[in-house]
């Protein structure tokens, strides 16, 4: 049981570090899919998986470019 708690704490610490790097602009990689994120008015959004990282409770409406490409 102790090993599981240690692994969970390490995962939490790593996720926290990754979120801080993303918010600071040190990382531009989406934590969900690994694609580049877009910075839009204090909000980070991924056009690929459509995940949004926003401060506060309300998520702003962001027009993300379509990931579909004509062949």
C-alpha positions as CSV (number, residue, x, y, z in Angstrom):
1,X,0.0,0.0,0.0
2,X,2.9,2.4,0.8
3,X,4.4,1.9,-2.7
4,X,1.1,2.8,-4.3
5,X,0.8,6.0,-2.3
6,X,4.4,6.9,-3.2
7,X,3.6,6.3,-6.9
8,X,0.5,8.5,-6.7
9,X,2.4,11.3,-5.0
10,X,5.1,11.2,-7.6
11,X,2.5,11.2,-10.4
12,X,0.8,14.2,-8.7
13,X,4.1,16.1,-8.4
14,X,5.0,15.4,-12.0
15,X,1.6,16.6,-13.3
16,X,1.8,19.7,-11.1
17,X,5.2,20.5,-12.6
18,X,3.9,19.9,-16.1
19,X,0.9,22.2,-15.5
20,X,3.2,24.9,-14.1
21,X,5.5,24.7,-17.1
22,X,2.6,24.9,-19.5
23,X,1.1,28.0,-17.8
24,X,4.6,29.7,-17.6
25,X,5.0,29.1,-21.3
26,X,8.1,26.9,-20.7
27,X,6.2,24.0,-22.4
28,X,3.9,24.3,-25.4
29,X,2.8,20.6,-25.4
30,X,-0.7,19.5,-24.6
31,X,-0.8,17.2,-21.5
32,X,-3.5,15.1,-23.1
33,X,-2.4,14.4,-26.6
34,X,1.1,16.0,-27.0
35,X,0.2,18.5,-29.7
36,X,1.1,22.2,-29.6
37,X,-1.3,24.4,-27.6
38,X,-2.7,27.8,-28.5
39,X,-2.5,30.7,-26.1
40,X,-5.7,32.8,-26.3
41,X,-6.3,35.5,-23.7
42,X,-4.9,33.7,-20.7
43,X,-6.4,30.4,-21.7
44,X,-4.5,27.5,-23.2
45,X,-6.4,25.3,-25.7
46,X,-5.4,22.3,-27.9
47,X,-6.9,22.3,-31.4
48,X,-6.2,18.6,-31.8
49,X,-8.0,17.1,-28.7
50,X,-9.9,20.3,-27.9
51,X,-8.8,20.3,-24.2
52,X,-8.8,23.7,-22.5
53,X,-6.9,24.9,-19.5
54,X,-8.5,28.0,-18.1
55,X,-8.1,29.8,-14.8
56,X,-11.4,30.2,-12.8
57,X,-14.7,28.4,-13.1
58,X,-16.0,29.7,-16.4
59,X,-14.4,28.4,-19.6
60,X,-14.4,31.1,-22.3
61,X,-15.7,30.4,-25.7
62,X,-12.7,29.9,-28.0
63,X,-12.9,29.3,-31.7
64,X,-10.4,26.5,-32.3
65,X,-9.3,25.7,-35.8
66,X,-10.6,22.5,-37.3
67,X,-8.3,19.5,-37.2
68,X,-9.9,18.1,-40.3
69,X,-7.9,18.6,-43.5
70,X,-9.2,18.3,-47.0
71,X,-7.4,15.5,-48.9
